[in-house]
Amino acid sequence: MSAKIDFSTLNLMDALDLAILIEAEAHERYKFFAEQIGPRHELNAASIFETMAINEEKHGQQLSVRRQELFGSKPMRVNKTAIFDVEAPEFGAPQWNMSPLKAFKMALSSEEKAYWFYDEALKYVKDSAVQKLFIELRDEETEHVRMVKDAIESLPPGSDKDLEDVDEDS
């Protein structure tokens, strides 16, 4: 739980802004990981991170549309220093040779972190509209956790193996 956020003072606009910032941070981090690792074949860590980046971006866009409808172009009162690593995987977590299973487990951990963030925040939220939004967001994270778990279950045999450091010239 971030000590930089006083959830008891959040209004609905602030809550939407926090959620948008959380999704943006996760999108940027997954995008960075995908670029850092680079594509190798259809099912690898980079492709998984790219898929997660797309999902986070879509969720952020949905929240942004909702915010625009409700609050127009009012400026944000919160900033991203309040949400560091709420959902985004930790910077040092990926490895260039990580298996698809490890990549999905990293994504699963991130989705679970987001769930717990909203669940914990609900203990402090006073505004009923913010409570309703955070319950909705927490429930969406539950769905994301389920989707990642389903993806893990459908991985082909060998998906738990890290890529070998093979010198192609040998």
GUVO-43773 format. One record per residue: x, y, z of N, C-alpha, C, O in turn; residue in one letter. Coordinates in pm, whole numbers, padded with zeros to 5 digits, always signed. Example, Ala and Ser with C-alpha at 12.3 -4.5 7.8 and 13.67 -1.06 7.14 Angstrom:
2
+01319-00569+00780+01230-00450+00780+01320-00330+00780+01424-00332+00846A +01285-00225+00708+01367-00106+00714+01290+00003+00787+01341+00114+00804S 
***
This chain:
170
+00085-00118+00000+00000+00000+00000+00089+00123+00000+00181+00135+00081M +00060+00213-00090+00141+00334-00100+00106+00431+00012-00011+00459+00038S +00208+00482+00078+00187+00578+00186+00163+00718+00131+00131+00809+00207A +00177+00735+00002+00164+00867-00059+00019+00902-00094-00008+01013-00139K -00071+00811-00074-00211+00834-00111-00296+00833+00015-00293+00737+00092I -00372+00940+00036-00470+00942+00144-00605+00909+00081-00675+00997+00032D -00639+00782+00082-00760+00734+00015-00886+00796+00072-00987+00807+00002F -00882+00838+00196-01002+00894+00258-01039+01029+00197-01151+01076+00214S -00946+01092+00128-00974+01224+00069-01001+01219-00081-01026+01322-00143T -00996+01100-00141-01015+01090-00285-01159+01118-00326-01254+01072-00262L -01172+01193-00433-01303+01203-00497-01300+01113-00620-01197+01052-00649N -01409+01103-00693-01418+01012-00806-01317+01047-00915-01257+00957-00974L -01298+01174-00942-01201+01215-01044-01061+01169-01005-00988+01115-01087M -01023+01191-00879-00891+01148-00832-00874+00996-00845-00769+00948-00887D -00978+00924-00810-00973+00778-00816-00956+00730-00960-00876+00640-00987A -01030+00790-01051-01014+00755-01192-00873+00789-01240-00811+00712-01313L -00823+00904-01199-00688+00944-01238-00583+00847-01185-00490+00811-01257D -00599+00803-01061-00506+00704-01007-00511+00575-01088-00407+00519-01122L -00630+00530-01119-00644+00407-01196-00582+00423-01335-00517+00331-01385A -00602+00537-01398-00543+00563-01529-00391+00561-01521-00324+00504-01607I -00337+00624-01417-00192+00626-01399-00136+00486-01373-00028+00451-01421L -00209+00406-01297-00167+00269-01269-00161+00188-01397-00064+00115-01421I -00264+00200-01480-00265+00127-01607-00155+00176-01700-00091+00096-01769E -00131+00306-01702-00026+00362-01788+00111+00312-01744+00194+00278-01828A +00135+00309-01613+00264+00260-01564+00284+00113-01603+00392+00075-01648E +00181+00032-01585+00192-00110-01620+00215-00125-01771+00297-00207-01813A +00144-00048-01851+00161-00052-01997+00305-00018-02034+00368-00090-02111H +00356+00091-01981+00493+00134-02012+00595+00029-01970+00691+00003-02043E +00576-00030-01854+00671-00129-01803+00671-00254-01889+00777-00305-01925R +00551-00305-01923+00544-00423-02008+00603-00395-02147+00673-00480-02204Y +00576-00277-02199+00631-00237-02329+00784-00236-02323+00851-00286-02413K +00837-00178-02216+00982-00173-02196+01041-00313-02191+01143-00340-02255F +00977-00403-02117+01026-00540-02106+01024-00609-02242+01120-00678-02278F +00915-00591-02316+00905-00655-02448+01017-00606-02540+01078-00685-02612A +01044-00477-02538+01151-00422-02621+01287-00467-02571+01377-00495-02651E +01303-00473-02440+01430-00511-02381+01467-00656-02416+01581-00685-02451Q +01371-00745-02407+01396-00886-02435+01399-00913-02585+01482-00990-02632I +01310-00849-02659+01305-00866-02804+01233-00992-02845+01233-01092-02772G +01171-00987-02961+01096-01104-03009+01191-01216-03054+01297-01191-03111P +01149-01338-03028+01228-01453-03071+01141-01549-03153+01180-01592-03262R +01027-01582-03101+00932-01668-03171+00794-01639-03116+00778-01552-03031H +00695-01710-03163+00555-01679-03131+00524-01674-02981+00460-01580-02934E +00569-01772-02907+00538-01775-02764+00668-01764-02684+00739-01863-02663L +00697-01642-02639+00813-01618-02556+00781-01503-02462+00673-01445-02470N +00872-01472-02374+00846-01368-02274+00812-01235-02339+00721-01166-02294A +00884-01198-02444+00858-01068-02509+00716-01062-02564+00649-00960-02550A +00669-01170-02626+00533-01168-02681+00429-01162-02570+00324-01099-02587S +00457-01225-02459+00365-01221-02345+00360-01078-02288+00252-01027-02259I +00477-01016-02274+00481-00879-02224+00412-00783-02320+00346-00689-02276F +00426-00805-02449+00359-00720-02548+00207-00734-02534+00135-00634-02540E +00159-00857-02517+00016-00879-02498-00034-00811-02372-00141-00749-02372T +00041-00822-02264+00002-00756-02139+00002-00604-02156-00085-00536-02103M +00099-00550-02229+00103-00406-02255-00022-00361-02329-00081-00258-02295A -00062-00437-02427-00184-00404-02504-00306-00406-02413-00391-00317-02419I -00315-00508-02327-00429-00517-02234-00433-00399-02138-00539-00342-02114N -00317-00362-02083-00312-00249-01991-00349-00119-02061-00419-00035-02005E -00302-00103-02184-00335+00018-02260-00485+00028-02286-00544+00135-02272E -00547-00083-02324-00692-00084-02348-00769-00045-02221-00863+00034-02226K -00728-00103-02109-00796-00072-01983-00779+00076-01949-00874+00142-01907H -00659+00128-01967-00635+00270-01943-00719+00359-02032-00770+00462-01988G -00734+00319-02159-00817+00397-02251-00963+00397-02209-01030+00499-02218Q -01012+00283-02164-01150+00275-02116-01172+00368-01997-01273+00438-01989Q -01077+00368-01906-01087+00456-01789-01078+00603-01830-01147+00688-01774L -00993+00632-01927-00978+00770-01975-01105+00822-02040-01143+00937-02021S -01171+00737-02117-01299+00776-02180-01401+00807-02071-01473+00907-02078V -01406+00722-01973-01499+00742-01861-01470+00873-01787-01561+00948-01754R -01342+00900-01763-01303+01023-01695-01342+01144-01778-01394+01242-01725R -01316+01138-01908-01349+01249-01998-01499+01275-01997-01542+01391-01993Q -01578+01170-02001-01724+01185-01999-01771+01252-01871-01862+01335-01873E -01710+01217-01759-01753+01270-01629-01693+01406-01594-01759+01490-01534L -01567+01427-01633-01496+01545-01583-01432+01632-01691-01364+01730-01660F -01454+01598-01816-01400+01680-01924-01249+01690-01916-01179+01590-01896G -01199+01810-01933-01053+01830-01937-00998+01887-01807-00890+01946-01806S -01071+01869-01697-01018+01915-01569-00880+01853-01546-00861+01734-01572K -00785+01931-01497-00651+01876-01476-00647+01777-01360-00724+01786-01265P -00554+01682-01372-00535+01583-01265-00482+01652-01140-00403+01746-01147M -00526+01603-01026-00474+01652-00898-00376+01552-00836-00311+01583-00736R -00366+01434-00895-00272+01332-00848-00165+01313-00955-00184+01350-01071V -00052+01255-00914+00050+01229-01015+00108+01090-00995+00078+01023-00895N +00190+01047-01089+00234+00908-01088+00332+00873-00977+00361+00755-00956K +00383+00971-00905+00469+00936-00792+00390+00866-00682+00447+00799-00596T +00258+00881-00684+00173+00819-00582+00146+00671-00609+00095+00601-00522A +00181+00623-00729+00139+00487-00765+00254+00396-00809+00229+00292-00868I +00376+00432-00782+00489+00353-00831+00476+00205-00797+00458+00169-00681F +00484+00122-00898+00481-00024-00885+00354-00081-00824+00358-00187-00761D +00241-00014-00842+00116-00071-00792+00084-00198-00869+00058-00302-00809V +00084-00189-01001+00054-00307-01084+00174-00348-01167+00192-00466-01197E +00255-00253-01206+00366-00283-01295+00464-00381-01232+00491-00374-01112A +00516-00473-01313+00620-00562-01262+00745-00483-01225+00767-00374-01277P +00824-00537-01136+00945-00468-01093+01044-00461-01209+01052-00553-01290E +01119-00350-01216+01211-00327-01327+01310-00442-01347+01333-00481-01462F +01368-00494-01244+01471-00597-01258+01419-00737-01275+01497-00832-01278G +01289-00754-01287+01230-00887-01287+01255-00970-01414+01281-01089-01401A +01249-00914-01533+01263-00999-01651+01409-01037-01677+01502-00967-01638P +01424-01150-01743+01555-01196-01788+01544-01222-01937+01439-01263-01986Q +01651-01199-02009+01646-01213-02154+01604-01352-02197+01544-01369-02303W +01634-01453-02115+01608-01591-02155+01492-01656-02079+01478-01778-02081N +01410-01575-02014+01305-01633-01930+01203-01710-02012+01171-01675-02126M +01154-01815-01951+01055-01902-02016+00920-01832-02023+00894-01738-01947S +00834-01877-02114+00697-01823-02118+00626-01839-01984+00552-01750-01942P +00647-01952-01917+00583-01972-01787+00627-01865-01687+00544-01811-01615L +00756-01836-01681+00805-01733-01589+00746-01596-01625+00713-01519-01535K +00734-01567-01752+00677-01438-01794+00531-01428-01750+00488-01325-01699A +00455-01536-01771+00316-01535-01727+00305-01525-01575+00215-01458-01524F +00394-01591-01503+00390-01582-01357+00421-01440-01311+00365-01393-01211K +00509-01371-01382+00537-01231-01350+00411-01147-01374+00376-01061-01293M +00343-01173-01486+00219-01101-01515+00113-01133-01410+00041-01044-01366A +00104-01258-01370+00008-01298-01267+00034-01224-01138-00059-01174-01075L +00159-01216-01098+00194-01144-00976+00154-00997-00984+00107-00939-00886S +00172-00937-01101+00136-00797-01119-00014-00776-01110-00060-00680-01048S -00090-00864-01170-00236-00853-01163-00285-00874-01020-00378-00807-00976E -00222-00965-00948-00258-00986-00808-00222-00864-00723-00297-00829-00631E -00108-00799-00753-00071-00677-00680-00178-00570-00700-00215-00500-00605K -00227-00557-00822-00330-00456-00850-00459-00488-00773-00523-00399-00718A -00496-00616-00770-00614-00656-00694-00599-00613-00548-00689-00550-00492Y -00486-00646-00488-00465-00615-00346-00458-00466-00321-00497-00419-00214W -00408-00390-00417-00405-00245-00403-00547-00191-00387-00575-00116-00294F -00636-00229-00479-00774-00180-00473-00847-00234-00350-00924-00163-00286Y -00823-00360-00319-00889-00419-00203-00846-00349-00074-00931-00319+00011D -00718-00323-00059-00667-00254+00060-00716-00109+00063-00753-00058+00169E -00717-00043-00052-00762+00097-00058-00906+00111-00012-00943+00213+00048A -00988+00010-00039-01129+00016-00001-01149+00035+00149-01252+00087+00192L -01052-00007+00228-01063+00008+00374-01059+00154+00416-01105+00189+00525K -01005+00240+00331-00983+00380+00366-01071+00477+00289-01083+00594+00327Y -01132+00430+00182-01213+00517+00096-01342+00554+00167-01411+00467+00222V -01375+00682+00167-01498+00730+00231-01608+00758+00127-01726+00735+00155K -01570+00806+00012-01665+00846-00092-01729+00722-00156-01658+00632-00201D -01861+00717-00160-01931+00598-00211-01905+00575-00360-01897+00460-00403S -01892+00681-00438-01863+00665-00581-01723+00607-00602-01703+00526-00692A -01629+00648-00519-01493+00594-00527-01493+00448-00482-01425+00364-00542V -01570+00417-00377-01581+00278-00333-01633+00191-00447-01579+00083-00475Q -01737+00238-00512-01796+00162-00622-01694+00141-00735-01683+00031-00789K -01620+00245-00770-01518+00234-00875-01409+00135-00833-01370+00049-00913L -01359+00146-00710-01252+00058-00666-01299-00088-00657-01220-00179-00684F -01424-00111-00621-01478-00248-00623-01481-00299-00766-01444-00414-00792I -01523-00216-00858-01526-00253-01000-01384-00285-01050-01363-00385-01118E -01288-00199-01016-01150-00220-01061-01089-00345-00997-01017-00420-01063L -01117-00366-00870-01069-00487-00802-01126-00611-00869-01055-00710-00890R -01255-00607-00903-01319-00721-00969-01262-00744-01109-01251-00858-01154D -01227-00636-01178-01163-00651-01309-01026-00715-01295-00986-00796-01378E -00954-00680-01190-00824-00743-01166-00842-00892-01137-00758-00973-01174E -00951-00929-01070-00982-01070-01048-00997-01141-01181-00949-01253-01199T -01064-01076-01274-01081-01133-01408-00947-01144-01481-00921-01243-01550E -00861-01043-01465-00729-01049-01527-00646-01164-01469-00576-01233-01543H -00656-01184-01338-00586-01295-01274-00634-01427-01334-00554-01515-01366V -00765-01440-01350-00821-01563-01408-00771-01583-01550-00736-01695-01588R -00767-01475-01629-00721-01487-01768-00575-01533-01774-00540-01618-01856M -00490-01478-01689-00349-01518-01688-00336-01662-01642-00257-01738-01698V -00412-01701-01540-00408-01840-01494-00453-01935-01605-00394-02042-01623K -00557-01897-01679-00602-01979-01792-00493-01991-01898-00473-02097-01956D -00425-01880-01923-00316-01882-02022-00203-01975-01975-00145-02048-02056A -00173-01971-01847-00070-02060-01792-00111-02206-01811-00030-02290-01850I -00238-02235-01782-00287-02372-01796-00281-02422-01940-00267-02542-01963E -00292-02332-02036-00294-02373-02176-00156-02371-02243-00144-02396-02363S -00052-02342-02166+00083-02342-02224+00120-02481-02272+00086-02581-02209L +00190-02487-02384+00234-02618-02433+00348-02674-02348+00414-02600-02275P +00370-02804-02357+00482-02864-02283+00614-02794-02321+00634-02753-02435P +00699-02781-02222+00828-02716-02245+00827-02567-02220+00932-02503-02229G +00711-02510-02189+00700-02366-02166+00764-02322-02036+00777-02202-02009S +00805-02418-01957+00870-02385-01831+01023-02378-01846+01094-02349-01750D +01072-02403-01966+01216-02404-01990+01263-02266-02035+01208-02206-02127K +01367-02218-01968+01431-02093-02011+01501-02118-02144+01541-02231-02174D +01516-02012-02222+01589-02024-02348+01735-02053-02319+01793-02001-02223L +01792-02135-02401+01934-02167-02384+02018-02056-02446+01979-01992-02543E +02132-02035-02387+02230-01939-02439+02313-02012-02543+02421-02064-02515D +02260-02016-02664+02323-02093-02771+02398-01999-02864+02344-01899-02910V +02522-02033-02891+02602-01959-02987+02576-02024-03122+02618-02137-03146D +02507-01953-03211+02467-02010-03339+02585-02039-03430+02569-02115-03526E +02701-01983-03405+02818-02006-03488+02892-02134-03452+02985-02172-03523D +02853-02202-03342+02927-02321-03301+02888-02441-03381+02940-02550-03358S 
***
